[in-house]
Amino acid sequence: MLNTLFEKLSRRLPVPNTYTKGSCPDCSSSDAYTTYHVDGHSYCFSCETFTPSGENKTMETQKVVEITNNSSSTLKSSGIIDAISDRKIAKDTARVYNTQIKKTGSMITHHIYQYFDKNGVHIANKIREVQSKKFWSEGNLSSSALFGQNIFGKSGKYITVCEGEIDAMSAYELLGSKWPVVSIKNGAASALENCRSAFEYLNKFDKVVLCFDNDKPGKEAALKVAELFEPNKCLIMNMELKDANEYLKTNQREKFNSTWWNSKTFTPAGIRNLADLGDTLYDEKYCETVAYPWQGLNDKTYGMRTGELVTFTSGAGMGKSSIIRELMHHIMSNTKDNIGVLAMEENIRNTAFNLMSVEANQRLYIKEVRDQFSKEQLREWQDKTVGTGRFFAFDHFGSISNDEILSRIRFMSKALGCKWIMLDHLSILVSGQEDNGDERKSIDILMTKLRSLVEETNIGLLLVSHLRRPSGDRGHEDGREVSLSHLRGSASIAHLSDSVVALERNQQADDPVEANTTTIRILKNRYTGETGVCSRLHYDKESGRMTEISNPFMENEEDDNSNS
């Protein structure tokens, strides 16, 4: 009886200016045993043993700490516990949270939120001036536990964490005073730090419900805090109103409770439930398709699509640039889309003349050919191609970092509305990097960033990449068949591309038709899975165009087989 009386009195009497903490001789708690110097009595906040003055037990360790409380010089603010009527919070709720108010007449002028350390000792006040909405604190707020942590048990089924003291009290009241509710100390900016410090306490509850403000900082803070906990531990409320107090002030208790019970289990960024796609699954803006200009390639790929990275590769002089010119002109002629060009080995004048050449069926990129036509005729071809305002080229010479290239592509996409971008070529970007000691690693990094950029912007990226020199006597200039293993630098080119299209040509053939015929071989095709030879293109030296033809060599082979 006496001990119980002393215990009750000790909790109501002013706390002395200093105390000594150490291990409890009864429960062996490391720092919960506290001796108050004002009269020498002790109390263990772990086993709740009260020891009157003069009967102190020896402690293994001691630490003298300055106490800051309502009776000390550092915690001067005090008021009365009453209903916080300006926020519609009941007196009983204010009493639970030890929250006081100050009044001038009938008008509430200040809220005083009391903060306690992990042992339940009052160490700080946070004061809010109602009219100005300004906050300040006194005492040692940085060392305090969460607001309300001293009230609720050390474990349970649910605990709700709010972004502010008023919201914590509001949520507690809205939930019928049945479930523990605490608050972080300084708004969304402090959420992660505060919850990390209180992790041991919060993690003892079965579920942690985050009831942060319905705004961008609150939502971002909730996602960061949720990642602290194991999967399925943390739930996030998706409120329609700004915060819990708005529900309380507008008497929407049932809606708040429904929202609380329907809180969604946190899912890390990048993980989505496919059921959430709904009708957006059929939105064509996510996949705009343009047919290739060559039927054989179309038959196997069903065209080229936005949101895909297609790599074209070949040895030197196989027609990569001609293919890219044809594709750019084809997209221009069959869509209204803007097109971006990053040709790292040619100036923008050559890029313009290359596009005009396809329109004119003349090799205008050769000055001697261009001089055969009047400026009026050249202007007409210019107006139909680069003069449309739909082509944007990167005017650059010299070394450039990967991040700069990526920023230019992003700008072309988002600021200029380019849906299709050609990058020619990968190898020169890597070779131009400083400290390029590991080409494979450099390509891995760049390809990963390009792949991410395609996903971010939903562009169709047409990338040119070179082949490594093959071993053996027969090289790619002799028409050697290309495989994925021939890609120069890194396997990431094949792994991160949606399609890989190889060009083969026997430049050394005696037959002029064969020497000017390029075979298109699909090495990878994520969309349909079909690979192999699909088209053969003949290069016309007069027009500079590449035209799809039947394979005369295959026809001859079929004839030979039929005669045998």
Secondary structure, DSSP 8 states (H G I E B T S, - for coil): -HHHHHHHHHHHS---SEEEEE--TTT--SS-EEEETTT--EEETTT--EE-TT-----S--EEEE--STTSSS-----B---BGGGTB-HHHHHHTT-EEEEETTEEEEEEEEEE-TTS-EEEEEEEETTT--EEEEE-GGG---BTTTTS-S-EEEEEEESSHHHHHHHHHHTTT-S-EEE-SSSGGGHHHHHHHTHHHHTTEEEEEEE--SSHHHHHHHHHHHTTS-TTTEEE---SSSSHHHHHHTT-HHHHHHHHHT-EE---TT---GGGGGGGGG-GGG--EE--SSHHHHHHH--EETT-EEEEEESTTSSHHHHHHHHHHHHHHH---EEEEEETTS-HHHHHHHHHHHHHTS-TTSHHHHTTS-HHHHHHHHHHTGGGS-EEE----S---HHHHHHHHHHHHHTT-EEEEEEE-HHHHHHTSTT---HHHHHHHHHHHHHHHHHHH--EEEEEEEB---SSS--TTBT----GGGBSS-THHHHH-SEEEEEE-BTT-SSHHHHTEEEEEEEEETTT---EEEEEEEE-TTT--EEEE--HHHHHHHHHHHH-
